Every structure is written in structure tokens, then in C-alpha cells.
Amino acid sequence: MTTKVFQSPLLVIPSIDIKDGKLVRIVQGIPKKVPSNYPDDPIEMAKIWRAENAKCLHVVDFDGAWYGSNKNLKVIEKLIQSVVIPVQVGGGLRTIEKIREIFNIGASRVVLGTIAVTNPEILQQAIDEFGTDKLIVSLDVIKNSVIIKGRKETSGLNPVSLGLNLKVMGIKRLIVTDVEKNGLLLGPNIELLKLLAEKVKLKITSSGGISGYKDLISLLDLTPLGVDSVIIGRALYENKFPCQELWRIAEYGTII
């Protein structure tokens, strides 16, 4: 008798948010301490997610997004060097020089947000220099409006309209976050994801709101539309997936 193995078409990407060189988790744009059973060292956390079979990591520089600071650059570089999987990096990358800097320290892809609204000419320069396979645009949405500058300002732009403009520029993937659900374990905004997938027809990474396994199942219905991956933060850090306990027994012989 053979055992059937279920393989999901949905790629799960752990999120590592960094503030002042430390690991935090973001709740509706506000940094919070990670649970005490996890290290606050983002490099150690990257190694843990890799040991638990993560195929990619999503790193956000909170200080870069909010203050334009470069203080976390060395930490992010060490994190990238500490794992053998792709690491995509975003947060405050609003000049071509900063985009180059992140690629120079080894990022596999760069995540851009604000400049897609305020400086599309910089986005176009990045596309021309690095190619669209290396760039992702993140759409943070509140009440059908894209917000920018570390989730501090409303652009007034409809996410579908912006997504269509980005498609014309050559962008192939969007990260879509309903900020009002972000970090609250309320489930993803299925309606928003479906709308963007159907209207814009780009590859989409869902971000924010995942509370556990049932939410991943709900996203599976959207995979034929192009929603092929999901970034998860709080639910992973709070051990909302039963398989996490099995991973840790196998890897460490204990529960961290």
C-alpha cells in the first residue's frame, strides 16, 4: 500500500520584521515583541525557519520603512549569508542607490512600495537595471486605498488601478496586505485578493491575517487565479500550526 503525500501549490514564506536590529512582529503597522519562546535575534530566527524547511524568507526593515534608516543593513546582510534559501527584502527602499545596496548584500528579490506611487520613474529605473523577476511591489491596503511611507499615509489610489499600471510597467508579482487584518489573526481578505487576481492578472503573494491552517485552505481556492504564496508572521511565532511541534521534535528533540 502506497501513502499519498499532499503537496500544496501554496508557498508559505515566514516573515522576519526587524527594528533596532531585533526581531519584532508587526500588528497593524506597530512593532511588538516576539513571544519569549523565540529568539529576538533575526539571524537565529532565519536559521530556525530554514531548519523547519522554509523555502524563502521575507524580511522587512521597519526602521527603513518608517525613518529611512540604514541601521539594520549589516544585520540583514548577515541574515542573508546565514541561510541557503532566497531572501526577499523590503522597507524604505525609495532610491535606486538603496535598491542597489540591498541587491549588493545578497537579496534575491527586492520589495518596493512607496515609490510605485510617489516615484514611478525610480521603479522604472530599477526594472531597467535589475529586471522584473527581481522586483516585487507591495500593496498595503486600507478600505480599498493603497497606503504608503511605512503605512503612515494614504495615497488615495485604488489597488486595482495601481496594479494595472504596474502590470503595464512590467511588474509580475504583487504582495497584497489588508493592513486592518495584519497581525490580528482575523484571516486574509479573500475578497480583496480575488478582486486583484481577477482584474490585474498578476502573480500575488497574500500577506496578513493568517490565523492557522484553515486560512491556508481558504487561499487554495485562489491558486488558479494566481495567488500562489503567503507571507505569515504572527501565526507562526505563536505556534498556530500543529505541524510546528512535529518539526521541532524532529529538528531539536524538544519544543523551543
C-alpha positions, -999 to 999 in steps of 0.1 A, spaced: 0 0 0 14 34 -10 10 65 10 -3 96 -8 16 128 0 -4 160 -1 16 188 -17 1 223 -16 6 247 -45 8 275 -19 43 286 -9 45 296 28 70 324 35 79 332 71 82 369 78 111 384 97 105 420 107 135 439 121 136 470 143 168 483 160 185 451 149 160 429 168 132 406 157 97 421 161 63 413 149 41 439 133 5 444 143 -14 468 121 19 486 114 30 487 150 61 467 162 55 443 191 79 420 209 80 384 197 69 357 221 95 348 247 99 313 234 116 327 203 149 345 200 148 382 192 179 378 170 167 378 134 197 358 123 189 330 147 153 332 137 162 328 100 182 297 108 152 282 127 128 288 98 153 273 74 156 242 97 119 240 96 120 237 58 112 273 48 119 277 11 121 315 12 122 343 38 105 377 37 125 404 56 111 438 64 133 467 77 109 486 100 134 514 106 140 518 69 102 519 62 95 544 89 126 565 93 146 559 61 174 545 84 201 521 73 209 509 108 197 473 101 218 468 69 246 447 85 221 425 103 202 419 71 234 411 53 244 385 80 209 371 79 211 365 41 245 349 45 233 326 73 208 307 51 210 290 17 175 299 6 163 331 -12 156 361 10 134 390 -3 139 423 15 118 454 17 113 485 39 122 521 29 138 514 -4 129 546 -21 161 554 -41 179 535 -67 210 536 -45 192 518 -17 178 492 -40 213 485 -54 226 483 -18 201 456 -9 210 436 -40 247 440 -33 243 424 2 227 393 -15 189 397 -15 173 375 -41 144 400 -47 136 435 -35 102 445 -23 91 481 -32 61 500 -22 61 538 -18 80 546 -49 54 528 -71 31 557 -61 54 587 -55 84 580 -78 74 555 -106 104 567 -125 127 552 -99 107 519 -102 112 521 -139 149 526 -134 151 496 -111 131 475 -137 156 485 -164 186 477 -142 176 445 -125 146 431 -144 111 424 -133 119 389 -120 140 405 -92 114 431 -81 81 428 -62 57 456 -55 38 455 -22 3 470 -20 -7 478 16 -44 485 15 -69 501 39 -105 504 28 -97 500 -9 -69 526 -8 -32 520 -11 -12 534 18 25 543 17 55 556 36 56 528 63 18 526 63 16 562 76 0 580 46 -30 573 23 -23 576 -14 -59 577 -24 -51 552 -52 -73 522 -58 -52 490 -56 -67 476 -89 -58 508 -108 -23 509 -94 -19 471 -101 -29 476 -137 -4 505 -141 23 483 -126 15 455 -150 20 479 -179 54 487 -165 63 450 -165 59 441 -128 50 404 -125 42 400 -88 23 419 -60 23 414 -23 -11 423 -11 -18 432 26 -51 443 42 -35 464 69 -66 463 91 -62 425 93 -24 425 96 -11 408 127 -46 402 142 -52 366 132 -85 376 116 -80 357 83 -69 370 49 -91 394 29 -102 369 4 -124 394 -15 -95 418 -20 -72 391 -31 -97 376 -55 -106 411 -69 -69 419 -76 -62 385 -90 -91 386 -114 -87 422 -125 -50 426 -126 -39 390 -135 -5 391 -119 11 366 -95 0 375 -60 15 368 -26 -11 372 2 1 388 34 -15 395 67 -43 379 88 -34 342 87 -46 326 119 -38 289 111 -43 260 88 -79 268 79 -69 301 64 -43 284 42 -71 261 29 -92 291 21 -64 306 0 -61 273 -20 -93 283 -39 -74 313 -52 -44 295 -65 -59 290 -100 -62 328 -102 -25 334 -94 -24 336 -56 5 312 -52 22 322 -19 15 336 15 36 355 40 30 346 76 42 363 107 23 362 140 6 328 134 40 311 130 55 329 160 25 319 182 27 282 170 -8 282 155 1 253 132 2 218 147 30 207 124 54 231 141 56 209 172 64 179 150 91 199 132 108 209 164 108 174 179 124 162 147 150 190 145 158 198 181 144 169 202 124 195 222 99 223 218 115 258 217 
